[in-house]
Amino acid sequence: MAGLLRSPLVLARNTLRASAVRACPPALIRTYRIDVKPTKKTSAAQDNEKAQASTTTQDSKYRIEKPSAAVVAFAHRLGLNQLKDQTLLLRIVTHPSYEKVGIATNERLDYLGAKVLDMFVLEYLHTKYPKMPTKMLQDVVSTYTKSSTLALMAKEFGVEDVARWIRSKPELEHQLAFNTVKASVVRATVGALYVDQGPIKAREFIHAHFLSREFDLVQLLEIEEPKLYLSFLMKRLGRERPVARLMSETGRHSKAPVFIVGVYSGTEKMGEGFGSSLKMAEFRANKDALTKYYLEEQKDFGLPSDVEVQGAVYTPTKVGDTPVVV
């Protein structure tokens, strides 16, 4: 009890302290509002963020699939196992008709591959045949790159075993042909190589699988009047007028005569033809002369795309003559 008793002095001091606290005004607390303006982003930064967001959104909507054994074998057959992005394998063989959620198709690669294919085929043919008429050059490029040619190549590649597509519904007017699907896979293969490995790898693939094939180009040189055409050509080249000469014949008075005619400009024989009549033999001789002129091949030529190869030096070739206007 003695410890709980307080002296009058202690009580008086505590009373003074309490009264002092009550008399003291509360401290003034000031608050300040600070407006911070957001930093204005540059257009490059905004574009970068949009691209990242777009890529993230695009990648997130496609699910990752594991390629089958057939697709893996297809990839090794064509050297696609060297692709850095192995997810392209299933994309190459998937046609846009394969409508399944989350599956990426080869539509974009198909379009890109078609342009790359046209570019390298045209580059090669233009350089190899500098005198080829433009219309014929277009036809030859189309022969190498048209869907029917690609469908035959696809059969050799084994596309039939790996292509993913869905047949059109019977009620649709336009039915999807399997050859169209196979051609798209071949073009998509070229596009994938171009995107993943670069232009030189794509060019090597095109030279190995496309330009190594031989087509009968003579049939694509369509000239209705070769004799008149050849006369205009020799005149423009400043050479002597072409003359047809009978070289040999047999069985003139029989039921099956054969005539061999040569076409000469001066002393130079430009073409030769045969036929069951002199007119037919002369026609073929003039056509042969034009064929030899326009399909003359360049030897040991370089290509403009050679500049992409390290250490390669490209020597420009002479641009060919324009077709004769008759």
Secondary structure, 3 states (H helix, E strand, C coil): CHHHCCCHHHHHHHHHHHHHHHHCCCCCCCCCCCCCCCCCCCHHHHHHHHHHHHHHHHHHCCCCCCCCHHHHHHHHHHCHHHCCCCCHHHHHCECCCCCCCCCCCCHHHHHHHHHHHHHHHHHHHHHHCCCCCHHHHHHHHHHHHCHHHHHHHHHHHCHHHCCECCCCCCCCCCCCCHHHHHHHHHHHHHHHHHHHHCHHHHHHHHHHHCCCCCCCHHHHCCCCCHHHHHHHHHHHCCCCCCEEEEEEEECCCCCCCEEEEEEEECCEEEEEEEECCHHHHHHHHHHHHHHHHHCCCCCCCCCHHHHHCCCCCCCCCCCCCCCCCC
